Amino acid sequence: MMQGRPRISLLHATYRRAGGPLEIQDAWLGRAVDPGSVEYVLSMDADDAATVALTEDVPRLVNPSLGGAVTAVRNWNAAAAAAKGDLLVVIADDLFPPQGWDRAIIDMIGGLNPARTRFVVKLADSPRSGDVHLRHPVVSRAFYAKFGLFSPSYQGVYCDDDFTARAFWRSVILDGRSLRLEHRHPGLSEKITRSESHDRINRREEYERGRAQFVAEWSPRKRMAKRQLVPTGSAETLSHRGLAVTQRKLRASSNGHYAIRRFRSAPRSLWVRCVPSHR
């Protein structure tokens, strides 16, 4: 069990956000219960002159320009590589938290040690009912050390589809949808004006490239594998042993491909049963 409060690292990949990215930083740090336990890692492109100028007095990563290519994945991965936290939280230019978001995440994982246990937390970043897609995941340090963050073979579109598929095959996904994020995305509300970043990452050629790669890497059978979230709770209701058993099974498997098929809860524990998935 981890000693002390886990440190959270916010991974913010930004690109030419109107008004700059510091509004996002102020929102996340200003609404944290314990901002001193939060590390903010801002990652940007060198050719984003306005953002570079606005952030010259704050810690940041300024990455080389890639000649017009979408750099969302590159910048998120760069932020993850620089982060020191026990929990890595993927955020973006259009994502805002509620008050007390950091305490809510800590409460969700209970006494689980993110440095030792591989897991991902699904937060609510969409109004769609039943959504389990991992767009802005919370990733344990142990998960990141073993599996990384987004695949560098993607640039932007479909990187989250790939991450979702990999995470559900290889790890435990905790249901943190009680924490609702405000996702100011034009695809979710007609009131949101499209930004240059939205237009750039959603260009037709970007969509076609990402989709083609995802379809090539993930067969229909793998893509249709059942995805089930594990309820979160306190140390009294979430069995650390259950998650540890899951991790041992994953390590022992020849290919690491296990999916959560079902779980059952007892008065003081929750047991996760992993079985080999059909490929």
C-alpha angles and dihedrals in degrees: 000000000000120000113229131349117328113245115237124216118199112209109205118182108189136184127181095320112183106254092011133268099280091088087065092047091049091050096051097043094038093053096046119107091215109023089171088071092052124089115200115207113189116192124188146158123266091229091058091093098173093052093045090053095046093051101043091113097050131069110268147147116242108195127195118270114255097208099263098321118137108262104185095112093042091052096045091049091048090052091049091050091053096043121105099191131118091227121041116205119194112217136167145198093277101043124102128180132219122244112285095017093148095055090047091056093047090050090050095058093045111190096339113133108229090196090062107025123067111223143132127213120218112215125192107259098149135054091225113117116240094012112161097166113132104226097142105018131182105228127196118232089241091054091049093048091054104035108014123219123275120000108256089219087078124068101197121305114077094011087113092048089054092046091049092052093047094046096051091048095048111029151021116280114205120210106240096157091123084081104075118199123199106239108193096196125146089226090062100042134026088213092069116091115224115248131211088255093053091049093046097050093043099050113137093247091051092051093048093047094049095044093048091052094047093049091048093051099041121050118215090254093054092045091052095051111132114266116206129174122219114229114246126225147142125301088270095057103032114066113221088194090059091056092043090055089052091053093049090052091050092050092046095051117098095230103020092237108137127139130201105250102175143334136206128206129218126195094271105016145044118214122202116208117203123192130175112274122227109252 
